[in-house]
């Protein structure tokens, strides 16, 4: 009687080889996806903006009505914004950012978000520490995000606007 069971054993092993463990496959797929995502990210590099000088402002016609973000104690701004676009010097290049019209409108007709080709800028209005803020000058934080949505630069300062 045992011979028929032994004769079927090779067929049972072959049929078991074709079956996959769905849970094991899902775990393996998730591991593979996570590895590809890790490998596709660029290494993090901080982005350090440089001051936009008076020469830059005159050369590129940036003296339009708008707002400028300055770090405390600095004369030259690191970001210039108007209702339609913003500018920041990164390395030797003056980068242009488009105002995100769906973002909040800040005092002085600045927008809270400006989008560039490889990064974007958020301007966040901070609570006034001195109690004398008006619609043309206010404390703010500038946050620069890289293309992979990481914070590449952040600074607190003041936004001053001209009409």
C-alpha positions in Angstrom: 0.0 0.0 0.0 2.9 2.4 0.5 4.1 2.2 -3.0 1.3 4.4 -4.5 2.0 7.2 -2.0 5.8 7.0 -2.7 5.0 7.1 -6.5 3.1 10.4 -6.0 5.8 12.1 -3.9 7.7 13.5 -6.9 4.5 15.0 -8.3 3.6 16.6 -5.0 7.1 18.2 -4.7 6.9 19.6 -8.2 3.5 21.1 -7.7 4.7 22.7 -4.4 7.6 24.4 -6.2 5.3 26.4 -8.4 3.4 28.0 -5.5 4.7 31.3 -4.2 4.3 32.6 -0.7 2.3 35.8 -1.2 3.4 37.4 2.1 7.1 36.6 1.3 6.7 38.0 -2.2 5.2 41.2 -0.7 8.1 41.6 1.8 10.7 41.0 -0.9 9.0 43.6 -3.2 8.9 46.2 -0.5 12.6 45.6 0.3 13.5 46.0 -3.4 11.4 49.2 -3.7 13.0 50.7 -0.6 16.5 49.9 -1.9 15.8 51.5 -5.3 14.4 54.7 -3.6 17.5 54.9 -1.4 19.8 54.5 -4.4 18.0 57.1 -6.5 18.3 59.9 -4.0 21.2 62.3 -4.4 23.4 62.7 -1.3 22.3 65.8 0.7 24.1 69.0 -0.1 23.3 72.1 1.8 22.5 75.1 -0.4 24.1 78.4 0.8 22.6 81.5 -0.7 24.8 84.5 -1.2 23.8 88.2 -0.8 22.3 90.0 -3.7 24.3 93.1 -4.0 23.3 96.6 -5.1 25.2 95.9 -8.3 23.1 92.8 -9.0 19.9 94.8 -8.2 20.9 97.5 -10.8 22.2 95.0 -13.4 19.2 92.7 -13.4 16.5 95.4 -12.7 15.5 94.0 -9.4 14.6 97.4 -7.9 10.8 96.8 -8.7 8.3 97.2 -5.9 8.4 94.1 -3.7 10.0 92.6 -0.7 13.5 91.5 0.4 14.6 89.0 3.0 17.7 89.9 5.0 19.5 88.0 7.8 19.9 90.0 11.0 22.5 92.7 10.7 23.0 92.3 7.0 22.6 95.1 4.5 22.1 93.1 1.3 19.2 90.7 1.0 19.5 87.0 0.2 16.0 86.8 -1.4 14.1 89.4 -3.3 10.4 88.8 -3.9 7.6 90.5 -5.8 4.1 89.4 -6.5 5.1 87.3 -9.6 8.7 86.1 -9.0 11.6 85.9 -6.6 15.4 85.9 -6.9 18.2 84.3 -4.9 22.0 84.0 -5.6 23.3 80.5 -5.3 26.9 80.0 -6.1 27.7 82.4 -9.0 24.2 82.3 -10.4 21.1 84.4 -9.8 18.2 81.9 -9.6 14.7 82.9 -10.6 11.7 81.5 -8.7 8.0 81.8 -9.8 5.5 82.9 -7.2 3.1 80.1 -6.4 -0.2 82.0 -6.8 -2.1 79.5 -4.7 0.2 80.2 -1.7 -0.7 82.8 1.0 -0.2 86.5 0.2 2.0 88.1 2.7 2.2 91.8 3.5 3.8 93.9 0.8 2.3 91.6 -1.9 4.9 88.9 -1.4 3.8 85.3 -1.6 4.6 82.6 0.9 6.0 80.1 -1.7 8.3 80.6 -4.7 9.1 77.6 -7.0 12.3 77.2 -9.0 13.7 74.6 -11.3 15.6 72.6 -8.7 14.4 74.1 -5.4 11.7 76.1 -3.8 11.5 78.9 -1.1 9.0 79.2 1.7 8.7 82.5 3.5 7.1 82.2 6.9 5.9 85.3 8.8 7.0 85.1 12.5 5.4 86.7 15.5 6.7 90.2 16.1 9.0 90.3 19.1 9.2 94.1 19.2 5.5 94.9 19.1 5.9 97.5 16.3 5.6 95.5 13.1 3.8 97.1 10.2 2.7 95.9 6.8 6.1 96.8 5.2 8.5 95.2 7.7 8.1 92.0 9.7 10.2 89.2 11.2 10.2 86.1 9.0 11.9 82.8 8.4 13.2 81.7 4.9 13.3 78.0 4.2 15.0 76.7 1.0 14.0 73.1 0.0 16.1 71.0 -2.4 14.6 69.0 -5.3 14.0 66.1 -3.1 12.0 68.0 -0.5 14.7 68.3 2.1 15.5 71.5 3.9 18.7 72.7 2.4 18.9 76.1 4.1 17.0 78.0 6.8 17.4 81.4 8.3 15.5 83.8 10.4 15.6 87.5 9.6 13.3 90.3 8.5 11.4 91.1 5.3 11.2 94.7 4.3 8.9 95.8 1.5 8.7 98.8 -0.8 5.8 99.9 -2.9 
